[in-house]
Amino acid sequence: MQNELISSEKMKTVLLFILVVMTTSDIFAQLKLGNAKSEINLREGPGLNYKVVYTVSSSNLLVVLPREPKNNFLEVFDIETNSYGYVSEKLISITDTLNFQEQHFFEKSVENATGEVEIDMINQTSETLYVWINGNTYNLFPFEKKVLLMTVEEITFFSSAPGLFPVFGKEILKKGNTYRWNFSM
């Protein structure tokens, strides 16, 4: 499936539109959107003792990933800067909630002998791609391919990169099959 090149403002508009048409779901199947109450530090880990990765402006759109807070810190992705890290829960204003809906981004390619779900992620862009699958994070560098072996069939995912439309959702994949997830402009 191809991701389209769009502006940051258009990304915000599309994400907010998606919110309007979605139905409710349980809390663990949700992304939350928000922004910083003021300029804040994005950190490598959940606490003030972790290194600052980036300073986030209050105008940046933040995606709060679906995990329980750790030490009162939330795991977030900053769409404008393509940065990932942790921020203090009390410094974030949650503006919207997006439910993970069934999507079809994974294309079945072949059966495999592993008996597991195999995902071939292929970044065909010149940008580093951020991928979050079932709570695990991956950076997929330009023109890189990564192969993931999953023991579970239900996949919940979020992905974004500068200039690429963020995608998120959930899919049920069958064990013993290999799936391709192509990212291209």
N, C-alpha and C positions, 0 to 999 in steps of 0.2 A: 504494500500500500504506500502510495507516495504522500509525503507531507509537503504542503505548499508554503512558499515564502510569503509572509505577511508582516505588517507593521505591528509594533507593540500595542498601539491603541486598538487596532483591529482584533488582536488576540484577546484583550480585555473584554471587548464588546462581545466576541463570540463565546467566551467562557461564561459571561453573564447571561447570554441568551440560552446557553445550554442549561444553566441553573433554572430558568423559568419553565422549561419543558420537562424537567425531570420529576420523578415521583420519589416518595420517601423510601428509605431503606434503613437497615440497622447501622449504627454509628461506625462500626469497623469497616464498612464498605463505603466510606466517604473521604473525599478530599475537602479541606476547608480553604477558602480564600480569605486573604486579609492583607493588612498592611501594618507597618510599624507606626506607633503613636508619635514617634519622633525618629530622628536618625539613630540607628542601633547597630550593634556589632553582631555579625554572623560568625559563629565560632565552630571550631573543629569538633567539639564535643559538648555534652550537656552540663556546662558549668562555667563559672567565671575564670577558672584556672586554665581553661583551654585557649589555645592560640586563636586570635581573630583572623578569619579568612578574608572578610570583606566588610565594609561599612555600608549598610543598606539605607537608602533614602526613604522617607515616609511616603513618597509617591510611588514606590515600587510595589508591584503586585507579588504577593507571597503565596505560595501553595503550601499549606500545612499538611504534611503527609500523615496517613492514618496509623499513628502509633500513640500509645499512652505517653504523656509527658515524663521525662526523666529529670529528676532534680528540679522540677518546675521549668524545664526547658522543652521547647517544641522542635521537632525536626522539620525544617522548611527548605523550600526551593524558591529562589528568587528568579522569576522569569526574565526580568530585564537584564540581569548580569550573568545568567546561567550559572549561578553560584548555589551551592548546597551547604547546609550546616545547621546549627542550633541557635535559637534565640530564646531569651527569657519569655516565658508565657505571659507575664504581666505587661510586657511591652508591645504586644500584638493585639490589634483589633480585628476580630473575625467579622467579615462582612457577608460571606455567602458560604453555602455548603453544596458540594457537587457529589452526587451518588455515582458509584461505579456501576455502569450499565453494561450489559452484554454487548461486546463489540466483536468484530471479525478482522483483526489486523494480522493474525497469525495464519499463514497459508500452509496447509498440509502439503508436504513434498513427497516423502517416502515413509515406509515402515522401517523400523530399526531393530537391531538385535539386542539392545540394552534392556528392553522392557520398561524403560523410563520415558518420560516426556523429554524430547530433545528439542531445543530452540536454537536455531541458527540466526543470530542477530547480525545484520549486515548494514554498516553505515556507509552509504554511497555519497556522502556529502563531504564538504571541506571543513565542517564544523565538528567540534567534540559534542557528542550526544550524551545526555544524562538519562539513564534508565533506572527505574525503581520497579522491581518485580518481587511480589510477596515479601516486602520488607527488606530486601537486599538491594544495594545500590551498585551501579556499574557506570563507568565512563567508557564510552565507545568512541575511540579516536577516529579522525577522518580516515575513511576507506578501510577501516578495520572490521574484521569479522570475529565474533565471539560465539562459542557454543556453550549453552547451558544445559545441564542435565537436571531435571526436576523429578522428585519422587511423588509430587502431588499433581493432580490433574486440574485443579482450579487455580487459575493464574489471575492475579490482580496486578495491574501495571499502570505506570505513569512515565511519560518520556517527553523531553523537551530539549531544544538547542536554540542558540541565537538564530532568529529568522525563520525558525520552523514552528509550525502550529503544534502546540502541546497536545498529546494524545493520552487518553487514560480510559480504563475500562476493566472488564473482567471477561475471561473466556474459560470454557471447560475444554481442555485438550485431552486426548486419549493416550494412555501409556502405550509404549511400543511404536509411537509415531514421531517423525521428525517434522518440525514446523519451521518455516522461514518468516522472519520479520525484517523486511527491507525498508530502509530509510533513504529517501532520495529527494532532491529538489526538482 
